Amino acid sequence: MTKEINNTYILEKLHTQFGNEIISSEEPYGMLTITVKPNAAYTILSWFKNDKEIQATFLTDVCGAHFPDLPGQEFCVIYHIHSLVNNIRIRVKAFLSGNSPSIPSITNLFPAANWQERETYDFYGILFEGHPNLTRIMNVDEMDYFPLRKEYPLEDGTRTDKEDKYFGR
């Protein structure tokens, strides 16, 4: 009889292997979501890929997020991996300091991460240490800011056509 590979089993196995490196876990909409220490993300993703039971060999996505109101955890790198054999999706998150948002690149684990890490760098300024070509991919090279950071006002404060009197307020 084979063991059922489900979120509970994966989490138990993960805690046995990496106990102190896991910050938290949850299951929104049934997707196992694990928050890990940034220095452990590479090792944990490698473990997921190489584990003979879990076999999370498909990288679906790498993306970033900016939370300016979380001191010391302003940036987050989110990885979505998939075990096609077990039909299980897993989300791994690592929060980074706003002072030096950097994390090891996973391009040698998942070649598809190359473009996705470049895009995350381009929009958030998160550095992926060891990336083979961490340059802008969507924006112009001369751009001196990262457009998806929440550091800029959403609207131009100098516009006069947005005044309340024009909207009956």
C-alpha positions as CSV (number, residue, x, y, z in Angstrom):
1,M,0.0,0.0,0.0
2,T,1.4,3.4,-1.0
3,K,1.3,6.4,1.3
4,E,-1.1,9.2,0.3
5,I,0.9,12.3,-0.6
6,N,-1.2,15.2,0.7
7,N,-0.5,18.6,2.4
8,T,-0.4,17.1,5.9
9,Y,2.1,14.4,4.9
10,I,4.3,17.0,3.0
11,L,4.2,19.4,6.0
12,E,5.2,16.6,8.5
13,K,8.0,15.5,6.2
14,L,9.2,19.1,5.7
15,H,9.2,19.9,9.4
16,T,11.2,16.7,10.1
17,Q,13.8,17.8,7.5
18,F,13.8,21.6,8.0
19,G,12.1,22.4,11.3
20,N,13.7,25.7,12.3
21,E,13.8,27.0,8.7
22,I,10.0,27.1,8.4
23,I,8.4,30.2,9.8
24,S,4.7,29.3,9.2
25,S,2.3,27.3,7.1
26,E,-1.3,27.6,6.0
27,E,-3.6,26.1,3.4
28,P,-5.6,28.9,1.7
29,Y,-8.0,27.3,-0.8
30,G,-6.3,23.9,-0.2
31,M,-2.9,25.1,-1.5
32,L,-0.1,24.3,1.0
33,T,1.7,27.7,1.6
34,I,4.9,27.7,3.5
35,T,6.8,30.7,4.7
36,V,10.5,30.0,5.1
37,K,13.7,31.9,6.1
38,P,15.3,33.5,3.0
39,N,18.6,31.7,3.4
40,A,16.7,28.3,3.4
41,A,14.5,28.9,0.3
42,Y,17.0,27.4,-2.2
43,T,17.6,24.3,-0.1
44,I,13.9,23.7,0.6
45,L,13.0,24.2,-3.1
46,S,15.8,21.8,-4.1
47,W,14.5,19.3,-1.5
48,F,10.9,19.5,-3.0
49,K,12.3,18.9,-6.5
50,N,14.5,16.0,-5.6
51,D,12.4,14.2,-3.0
52,K,11.4,10.8,-4.5
53,E,7.9,10.9,-3.1
54,I,6.9,14.5,-3.6
55,Q,8.6,15.1,-6.9
56,A,7.7,18.8,-7.2
57,T,9.7,19.2,-10.4
58,F,7.6,21.9,-12.2
59,L,8.2,25.5,-11.4
60,T,5.0,27.4,-12.2
61,D,5.9,30.9,-11.1
62,V,8.4,33.2,-9.3
63,C,7.1,36.6,-8.4
64,G,7.6,39.4,-5.9
65,A,5.5,41.5,-3.6
66,H,6.1,44.7,-1.7
67,F,4.7,45.3,1.8
68,P,6.1,48.7,2.9
69,D,4.2,48.6,6.2
70,L,6.0,45.4,7.4
71,P,9.3,46.5,8.9
72,G,12.2,44.1,8.1
73,Q,9.9,42.1,5.7
74,E,9.1,44.7,3.1
75,F,9.6,42.4,0.1
76,C,8.5,38.9,-0.5
77,V,9.6,36.4,-3.1
78,I,6.9,33.8,-3.9
79,Y,7.5,30.5,-5.6
80,H,4.8,28.2,-7.0
81,I,5.9,24.6,-7.6
82,H,3.9,21.7,-8.8
83,S,4.1,17.9,-8.4
84,L,2.6,16.7,-11.6
85,V,2.9,13.1,-10.5
86,N,0.9,13.7,-7.3
87,N,-1.2,16.6,-8.6
88,I,-0.1,18.9,-5.7
89,R,0.7,22.6,-5.9
90,I,2.9,24.2,-3.2
91,R,3.6,27.9,-2.6
92,V,6.9,28.8,-0.9
93,K,7.3,32.4,0.4
94,A,10.4,34.2,1.7
95,F,10.2,37.7,3.2
96,L,13.2,40.0,2.7
97,S,14.4,43.2,4.3
98,G,13.8,46.4,2.4
99,N,17.4,47.5,3.1
100,S,18.9,44.7,0.9
101,P,16.3,42.6,-0.8
102,S,18.3,39.7,-2.1
103,I,17.9,35.9,-2.2
104,P,19.8,33.1,-4.0
105,S,18.8,32.4,-7.5
106,I,17.2,29.1,-8.3
107,T,18.0,29.1,-12.1
108,N,20.3,26.1,-11.7
109,L,17.4,24.1,-10.1
110,F,14.7,25.4,-12.5
111,P,15.9,26.9,-15.7
112,A,12.5,28.5,-16.2
113,A,13.3,30.8,-13.2
114,N,15.7,32.8,-15.4
115,W,13.1,35.0,-17.0
116,Q,10.8,35.1,-13.9
117,E,13.7,36.2,-11.6
118,R,14.6,38.9,-14.1
119,E,11.1,40.1,-14.3
120,T,10.9,40.2,-10.5
121,Y,14.1,42.2,-10.3
122,D,12.9,44.5,-13.0
123,F,9.7,45.4,-11.2
124,Y,10.7,45.2,-7.6
125,G,14.5,45.5,-7.4
126,I,14.9,42.2,-5.6
127,L,18.4,40.8,-6.3
128,F,18.8,37.1,-7.1
129,E,22.3,36.2,-6.1
130,G,24.1,34.0,-8.7
131,H,21.6,34.7,-11.5
132,P,23.5,34.4,-14.8
133,N,22.1,37.6,-16.3
134,L,20.2,39.7,-13.9
135,T,19.2,42.6,-16.1
136,R,16.0,44.4,-16.9
137,I,13.7,42.4,-19.1
138,M,10.6,44.5,-19.6
139,N,11.6,48.1,-18.8
140,V,14.4,50.2,-20.3
141,D,17.9,49.8,-18.9
142,E,18.0,53.6,-18.1
143,M,15.1,53.3,-15.6
144,D,16.4,54.2,-12.2
145,Y,13.4,53.0,-10.2
146,F,11.3,49.8,-9.8
147,P,7.7,50.5,-10.9
148,L,5.8,48.0,-8.7
149,R,7.2,49.2,-5.4
150,K,4.6,51.0,-3.4
151,E,6.8,54.1,-3.0
152,Y,4.9,56.4,-5.2
153,P,1.4,58.0,-5.0
154,L,-1.3,56.4,-7.0
155,E,-2.5,59.6,-8.5
156,D,-0.9,62.8,-9.6
157,G,-1.6,65.4,-6.9
158,T,-1.3,68.3,-9.3
159,R,-4.3,67.3,-11.4
160,T,-7.3,69.6,-11.2
161,D,-9.8,67.5,-13.0
162,K,-10.0,65.1,-10.1
163,E,-11.5,67.6,-7.6
164,D,-14.6,66.5,-5.7
165,K,-16.7,69.4,-7.1
166,Y,-16.6,67.8,-10.5
167,F,-18.2,64.6,-9.1
168,G,-21.0,66.1,-7.1
169,R,-19.3,65.7,-3.8
